[in-house]
Amino acid sequence: MELTQVLRMNGGDGNTSYANNSFVQQKAISLSKAIREEAITSFYSSRLPRSLAIADLGCSSGPNTFFAVSELIKTVEKLCRKLNHKSPEYKVFFNDLPGNDFNNIFKYLDTFKQKLCDEMETGIGPCYFSGVPGSFYGRVFPDQSLHFVHSSYSLQWLSKVPEGIDNNRGNIYIGRASPSNVERAYYNQFQRDFSCFIKSRAEEIVEGGRMVLTILGRRNEVEDPASKEGGYLIWELMAIALNDMSLQGIIKEEELDSFNIPQYTPSPSELKLEVLKEGSFAIDRLEVFGVNWNPLERSESVSESGYNLAQCMRSVAEPMLVSHFGEDIIEEVFSRFHKILAHRMSEEKTEFSNITVMLTRKA
């Protein structure tokens, strides 16, 4: 599986698109708003730059792409009014892998800018937007060209499926039945990737620049592969659907055994360790919070909640599943997955654990 080609969210505006099904991710962005505001306020107040370069890494497409950037710009504009300071010019960079639906982003860019201007009645500084395709597990921007970096629900994705997990049969991630070497292989891959990410950003962010990262993680420091935390459990439940289809001959057993999700959900200490080892950033703040599997505020039946979460996961996982198993199995997989999710959500409270960390580039 060539991840740069298939690790992408469903594009467009259809029923299975990421734009219309990313409500879990939207909730996480909303809950981390205060940390972003603190970070951009402390940076801008201390520097008052005439030009402000902001990068959103793993931006995907849809409303979530604009939410964080919009809030950052509005926070700076309010500061400018308070300080009686002229608005800076904004250089905003949307980054994701080349297969991302960048066209969908730019289709709505004029609407976004107009909405932003309407919300800030006194106007805003000039804004320049760019799409920057490429993996953030390496250099993406010139030396010391960025003031603020944001990323949400992207860094749990690895650069590749870990090597040496051919014995993870019947699982598609770290599961209760996974051999002991599987968890170690996933963790080692996370260490390599996250270390590379931090090192690359250290070269791209100016001294004193800020970075706010929200990562699908876990609360517990000593991980139990049988953990009920969302990042692990959700893939175990999908594996149940795929195993049932394998037993019925709908998909081949060898295809299932060779399919693994390129994701790792770190603990707070695992994340801190990589930042401290690299040494270029100070950790200003770190918080762990949960997002319910059904974060929508309206009341729904368990079946509807299960369907909505299945659609959310489909918008994320479908390109990988299609690449490995083909398109013919997709409707059946998510029909079964919906029922499995609804049953689990009826039995217990389920949530995704998230880590948000605020970092400052050291001198």
Salt bridges, closest charged atoms under 4 A:
ASP13 OD2 - LYS107 NZ 3.12
GLU37 OE2 - LYS33 NZ 3.95
GLU38 OE1 - ARG285 NH1 2.32
ASP56 OD2 - HIS150 ND1 2.92
GLU71 OE1 - LYS33 NZ 3.29
GLU71 OE2 - LYS74 NZ 3.22
GLU77 OE1 - ARG81 NH1 2.86
GLU119 OE1 - LYS74 NZ 2.92
GLU119 OE2 - LYS115 NZ 2.55
ASP143 OD1 - ARG139 NH2 2.75
GLU163 OE2 - LYS160 NZ 2.96
GLU203 OE1 - ARG139 NH1 2.68
GLU203 OE2 - LYS199 NZ 3.14
GLU204 OE2 - ARG139 NE 3.18
GLU204 OE1 - ARG201 NE 2.79
GLU223 OE1 - ARG218 NE 2.64
GLU236 OE1 - ARG176 NE 3.10
GLU270 OE2 - ARG218 NH2 2.95
GLU274 OE1 - LYS277 NZ 3.34
GLU287 OE2 - ARG285 NH2 2.56
GLU300 OE2 - ARG298 NH2 3.21
GLU318 OE1 - ARG314 NE 3.02
GLU331 OE2 - ARG314 NH2 2.77
GLU332 OE2 - ARG336 NE 2.59
GLU347 OE2 - HIS343 NE2 3.24
GLU348 OE2 - ARG344 NH1 3.72
GLU351 OE2 - ARG219 NH2 3.54
